[in-house]
């Protein structure tokens, strides 16, 4: 079973108590733990974009070109038109000016919304395949992601470092364990192990840069 928030709290508090301070509140402790969890998650998705990739199907009616990002949205991975059909294709990201001049459907983020361009061709079925944020640990029984649980020490050490640093207590040993020793490849720390693991989980086929040089504008081709 994955490590729970209550267990993380106990482990961080044990390290923090070494400083002799008792002023760390429960809310502050949980904030440090969730901050560390987000750091761990960010390290993984920076290397492996498909980690916990989440599809959000949506449909746009005529005259509508915007859909709100989900509450746990972190980053766009793909936008697909006609997902799951023989006519499925991946949209390319364009700026507002360029996208509005295309006949081919494109997408762009705008604030808290995803925009499909051009407006006159935006109607249809889509899927926003996005990278989610890590779930916030709130209840004592909330647990870490099952795969990331192997790196629970990173969360404990990073949270303890933040707590000790606030008290201006030396946390050098924990920093070395968590982030490694600069210039020493034999001591990459837990962060180094996280990066290697995330890299190993990637698909065998590398990403390719899409060639859009021959894409036609609305002046030359009808919409798909």
RARADA-V927105 format. One record per backbone hydrogen bond with DSSP energy under -0.5 kcal/mol. NH is the residue of the N-H (numbers start at 1). CO is the residue of the C=O. E is the energy in kcal/mol with one decimal. If there is no record, write none. Layout:
# RARADA-V927105
nh->NH co->CO e->E
nh->NH co->CO e->E
This chain:
# RARADA-V927105
nh->5 co->142 e->-2.3
nh->6 co->140 e->-2.2
nh->8 co->4 e->-2.1
nh->9 co->5 e->-2.7
nh->10 co->6 e->-1.9
nh->11 co->7 e->-2.2
nh->12 co->8 e->-2.7
nh->13 co->9 e->-2.6
nh->14 co->10 e->-1.8
nh->15 co->11 e->-1.5
nh->16 co->12 e->-2.8
nh->17 co->13 e->-2.5
nh->18 co->15 e->-0.9
nh->19 co->16 e->-1.9
nh->20 co->17 e->-1.8
nh->21 co->16 e->-0.6
nh->25 co->23 e->-0.7
nh->29 co->25 e->-2.5
nh->30 co->26 e->-2.4
nh->31 co->27 e->-1.9
nh->32 co->28 e->-2.4
nh->33 co->29 e->-2.0
nh->34 co->30 e->-2.5
nh->35 co->31 e->-2.4
nh->36 co->32 e->-2.0
nh->37 co->33 e->-2.2
nh->38 co->34 e->-2.2
nh->39 co->35 e->-1.8
nh->40 co->36 e->-2.4
nh->41 co->37 e->-2.6
nh->42 co->38 e->-2.7
nh->43 co->39 e->-2.1
nh->44 co->40 e->-1.7
nh->45 co->41 e->-2.5
nh->46 co->42 e->-1.6
nh->47 co->43 e->-0.7
nh->47 co->44 e->-0.9
nh->48 co->44 e->-3.2
nh->49 co->47 e->-0.6
nh->51 co->48 e->-1.6
nh->53 co->50 e->-1.7
nh->54 co->130 e->-2.7
nh->56 co->128 e->-1.9
nh->58 co->126 e->-2.2
nh->60 co->124 e->-2.7
nh->64 co->61 e->-1.9
nh->67 co->114 e->-1.9
nh->69 co->112 e->-2.9
nh->73 co->70 e->-1.8
nh->74 co->131 e->-1.7
nh->75 co->131 e->-1.6
nh->77 co->129 e->-2.4
nh->78 co->129 e->-2.1
nh->80 co->127 e->-2.6
nh->81 co->89 e->-2.9
nh->82 co->125 e->-2.9
nh->85 co->82 e->-1.4
nh->88 co->85 e->-1.4
nh->89 co->81 e->-1.6
nh->91 co->79 e->-3.1
nh->92 co->105 e->-0.6
nh->94 co->107 e->-2.0
nh->99 co->95 e->-3.1
nh->100 co->96 e->-1.8
nh->101 co->97 e->-0.6
nh->101 co->98 e->-1.0
nh->102 co->99 e->-1.4
nh->104 co->216 e->-0.5
nh->106 co->117 e->-2.6
nh->107 co->92 e->-1.8
nh->108 co->115 e->-1.8
nh->110 co->113 e->-2.9
nh->113 co->110 e->-1.9
nh->114 co->67 e->-3.1
nh->115 co->108 e->-3.1
nh->116 co->65 e->-2.9
nh->117 co->106 e->-2.4
nh->121 co->118 e->-1.5
nh->122 co->119 e->-1.3
nh->124 co->60 e->-2.1
nh->126 co->58 e->-3.1
nh->127 co->80 e->-1.9
nh->128 co->56 e->-2.3
nh->129 co->78 e->-2.4
nh->129 co->127 e->-0.8
nh->130 co->54 e->-2.8
nh->130 co->128 e->-0.8
nh->131 co->75 e->-3.4
nh->132 co->52 e->-0.5
nh->132 co->130 e->-0.6
nh->133 co->72 e->-3.0
nh->138 co->136 e->-0.7
nh->142 co->139 e->-1.6
nh->144 co->3 e->-2.0
nh->149 co->145 e->-1.2
nh->150 co->147 e->-0.9
nh->151 co->148 e->-2.2
nh->152 co->149 e->-1.8
nh->154 co->151 e->-1.2
nh->155 co->151 e->-0.9
nh->156 co->152 e->-2.2
nh->157 co->153 e->-3.0
nh->158 co->154 e->-2.9
nh->159 co->155 e->-2.3
nh->160 co->156 e->-2.2
nh->161 co->157 e->-2.6
nh->162 co->158 e->-2.1
nh->163 co->159 e->-2.1
nh->164 co->160 e->-3.0
nh->165 co->161 e->-2.7
nh->166 co->162 e->-1.6
nh->167 co->163 e->-1.0
nh->168 co->165 e->-1.4
nh->169 co->164 e->-2.9
nh->175 co->171 e->-2.3
nh->176 co->172 e->-2.1
nh->177 co->173 e->-1.9
nh->178 co->174 e->-2.5
nh->179 co->175 e->-3.3
nh->180 co->176 e->-1.5
nh->181 co->187 e->-2.5
nh->182 co->180 e->-0.6
nh->184 co->181 e->-2.2
nh->185 co->183 e->-0.6
nh->187 co->184 e->-1.9
nh->190 co->177 e->-1.8
nh->191 co->178 e->-2.6
nh->192 co->188 e->-1.3
nh->193 co->189 e->-1.4
nh->194 co->190 e->-2.4
nh->195 co->191 e->-2.1
nh->196 co->192 e->-2.1
nh->197 co->193 e->-2.5
nh->198 co->194 e->-2.7
nh->199 co->195 e->-2.2
nh->200 co->196 e->-2.0
nh->201 co->197 e->-1.1
nh->202 co->199 e->-1.1
nh->206 co->204 e->-0.5
nh->210 co->208 e->-0.5
nh->212 co->210 e->-0.8
nh->215 co->212 e->-1.5
nh->218 co->101 e->-1.8
nh->220 co->217 e->-2.0
nh->221 co->217 e->-1.5
